[in-house]
Amino acid sequence: MATFISSLKRSLSRLLILLPIIVGLTFSPITADALYPSDPSSVDGLDTSLSGQNLQNTEYVKYDLSGRDLSDTDLTGSYFSVSSLENANLSGAKLNNVIAYATRFDNADLTNANFSGADLMKSYFNGAVIDGTDFTDAVLDLSQVKLLCERATGKTSESLQCDGLNQDYVPASKSENKFNPGIGR
């Protein structure tokens, strides 16, 4: 129960942090350092290999980074929205405190990547390599956590809390319901 309350508090605090961003995006477009696919200079200006570069706090809105080499890149605090990192090499990348809303990481190499504290709601990791990936305190959709836990081992499994995934589940019983007295008799 304590884990559930802690998780709920963390989720609510992240919602409160994201609320101004969502409201801001509703009323005005992102302009500072944002990369839009319609801007030819942003597409041409990026090298195919971004390996090892410092790209902290950058924004990628509706951006296609599919197949790019981002290994060992520092993307700490960056913002991805409706972007694609499919088949990208993100091995060893620092993605701490990243917000990646509705971003595709399908078939990406995430070996030893660090997603600690990241907000990954509505993002997908189908077929991604997750050996040694750190998801400590990351927020993901439950369906994605379950799918990742099916193939996670070691450090990755621990960071996703795969062992405790169903610990907070309280099955219905015919005896008295502790949460709603009088029900279940």
C-alpha positions as CSV (number, residue, x, y, z in Angstrom):
1,M,0.0,0.0,0.0
2,A,2.9,2.4,0.8
3,T,4.4,1.7,-2.6
4,F,1.1,2.5,-4.2
5,I,0.7,5.8,-2.3
6,S,4.4,6.7,-3.1
7,S,3.8,5.9,-6.8
8,L,0.5,8.0,-6.8
9,K,2.3,11.0,-5.2
10,R,5.1,10.8,-7.8
11,S,2.6,10.6,-10.6
12,L,0.6,13.5,-9.3
13,S,3.7,15.7,-8.9
14,R,4.8,14.9,-12.5
15,L,1.3,15.8,-13.7
16,L,1.5,19.1,-11.9
17,I,4.9,19.7,-13.6
18,L,3.6,18.8,-17.0
19,L,0.4,20.7,-16.7
20,P,1.9,24.1,-17.6
21,I,3.7,22.5,-20.6
22,I,0.5,21.0,-21.9
23,V,-1.4,24.3,-21.4
24,G,1.5,26.3,-23.0
25,L,1.6,24.0,-26.0
26,T,-2.2,24.4,-26.4
27,F,-2.0,28.2,-26.7
28,S,1.5,28.8,-28.3
29,P,3.8,26.7,-30.3
30,I,7.3,25.8,-29.1
31,T,9.8,28.1,-30.7
32,A,13.1,27.9,-28.7
33,D,15.5,25.2,-30.1
34,A,12.6,23.1,-31.4
35,L,13.2,20.9,-34.4
36,Y,10.3,20.6,-36.8
37,P,10.3,18.3,-39.8
38,S,9.0,21.2,-41.9
39,D,12.1,23.2,-41.2
40,P,14.7,22.1,-43.8
41,S,17.6,23.6,-41.9
42,S,16.8,21.5,-38.9
43,V,16.8,18.3,-41.0
44,D,19.9,19.2,-43.1
45,G,21.8,20.5,-40.0
46,L,21.8,17.2,-38.2
47,D,24.5,14.7,-39.1
48,T,23.4,11.1,-39.4
49,S,25.7,10.3,-36.5
50,L,25.1,12.3,-33.3
51,S,27.2,9.8,-31.2
52,G,28.7,11.2,-28.0
53,Q,27.3,14.7,-28.5
54,N,25.9,16.9,-25.7
55,L,22.3,17.6,-26.7
56,Q,20.9,18.4,-23.3
57,N,17.6,20.2,-23.0
58,T,16.9,20.1,-26.7
59,E,13.4,19.7,-28.1
60,Y,12.2,17.3,-30.9
61,V,8.6,17.9,-31.9
62,K,7.3,15.6,-34.5
63,Y,10.8,14.8,-35.4
64,D,12.2,11.7,-37.1
65,L,15.4,10.4,-35.7
66,S,14.9,6.9,-37.0
67,G,18.1,5.0,-37.6
68,R,20.3,7.7,-36.2
69,D,23.4,6.9,-34.2
70,L,22.8,8.5,-30.8
71,S,25.1,6.2,-28.8
72,D,26.6,7.7,-25.7
73,T,24.8,11.0,-26.4
74,D,23.7,13.2,-23.5
75,L,20.0,14.0,-24.0
76,T,19.4,14.8,-20.3
77,G,16.3,17.0,-19.9
78,S,15.3,16.8,-23.6
79,Y,11.7,16.9,-24.8
80,F,10.4,14.6,-27.5
81,S,6.8,14.8,-28.6
82,V,5.2,12.5,-31.3
83,S,8.7,11.7,-32.5
84,S,10.4,8.6,-33.9
85,L,13.5,7.0,-32.6
86,E,12.8,3.7,-34.3
87,N,15.9,1.6,-35.1
88,A,18.1,4.3,-33.6
89,N,21.2,3.4,-31.7
90,L,20.8,4.9,-28.2
91,S,23.2,2.5,-26.4
92,G,24.8,4.2,-23.5
93,A,22.8,7.4,-24.0
94,K,21.9,9.6,-21.0
95,L,18.1,10.2,-21.2
96,N,17.7,11.2,-17.5
97,N,14.6,13.3,-16.9
98,V,13.6,13.2,-20.5
99,I,10.0,13.9,-21.4
100,A,9.1,11.6,-24.4
101,Y,5.4,11.8,-25.0
102,A,4.0,9.5,-27.7
103,T,7.5,8.7,-29.0
104,R,8.4,5.5,-30.8
105,F,11.5,3.6,-29.6
106,D,10.6,0.5,-31.7
107,N,13.6,-1.8,-32.5
108,A,16.0,0.8,-31.0
109,D,19.2,-0.3,-29.3
110,L,18.8,0.9,-25.7
111,T,21.6,-1.2,-24.2
112,N,22.8,0.5,-21.0
113,A,20.8,3.7,-21.7
114,N,19.7,5.7,-18.7
115,F,16.0,6.7,-18.6
116,S,15.9,7.4,-14.8
117,G,13.3,10.0,-13.9
118,A,12.0,10.1,-17.5
119,D,8.3,10.6,-18.4
120,L,7.6,8.1,-21.2
121,M,3.8,8.2,-21.4
122,K,2.2,6.9,-24.6
123,S,5.7,5.9,-25.8
124,Y,6.3,2.4,-27.3
125,F,9.3,0.1,-27.1
126,N,8.3,-2.8,-29.3
127,G,11.4,-4.9,-30.1
128,A,13.8,-2.5,-28.4
129,V,17.0,-4.0,-27.0
130,I,16.8,-3.2,-23.3
131,D,19.9,-5.0,-21.8
132,G,21.2,-3.0,-18.9
133,T,18.7,-0.1,-19.5
134,D,17.9,1.9,-16.3
135,F,14.2,2.9,-15.9
136,T,14.5,3.9,-12.2
137,D,11.6,6.3,-11.3
138,A,10.6,6.5,-15.0
139,V,6.8,6.9,-15.7
140,L,5.5,4.5,-18.4
141,D,2.1,3.2,-19.3
142,L,1.4,0.0,-17.4
143,S,0.9,-1.9,-20.7
144,Q,4.5,-1.0,-21.7
145,V,5.9,-1.9,-18.3
146,K,4.3,-5.3,-18.6
147,L,5.7,-5.8,-22.1
148,L,9.1,-4.7,-21.1
149,C,9.1,-6.9,-18.0
150,E,8.4,-9.9,-20.2
151,R,12.0,-9.6,-21.6
152,A,13.8,-7.6,-18.9
153,T,16.5,-9.1,-16.8
154,G,18.9,-8.0,-14.1
155,K,19.3,-4.2,-13.7
156,T,16.5,-3.5,-16.2
157,S,14.0,-5.7,-14.4
158,E,14.9,-4.2,-11.1
159,S,14.6,-0.6,-12.3
160,L,11.1,-1.4,-13.8
161,Q,10.2,-3.1,-10.5
162,C,9.0,-6.2,-12.4
163,D,9.0,-8.4,-9.3
164,G,6.6,-6.1,-7.5
165,L,4.4,-5.5,-10.6
166,N,1.4,-7.4,-9.1
167,Q,2.1,-6.9,-5.4
168,D,-0.4,-4.1,-4.9
169,Y,-3.2,-6.2,-6.5
170,V,-5.9,-7.3,-4.0
171,P,-8.0,-10.1,-5.3
172,A,-11.8,-10.1,-4.7
173,S,-12.8,-12.5,-2.0
174,K,-15.9,-13.9,-0.5
175,S,-14.9,-12.8,3.0
176,E,-15.2,-9.2,4.3
177,N,-13.8,-6.6,2.1
178,K,-11.3,-4.6,4.2
179,F,-11.6,-1.5,1.9
180,N,-15.4,-1.5,1.8
181,P,-16.7,-3.1,4.9
182,G,-20.0,-4.9,4.4
183,I,-19.3,-5.8,0.8
184,G,-18.5,-9.4,-0.1
185,R,-20.5,-11.1,2.6
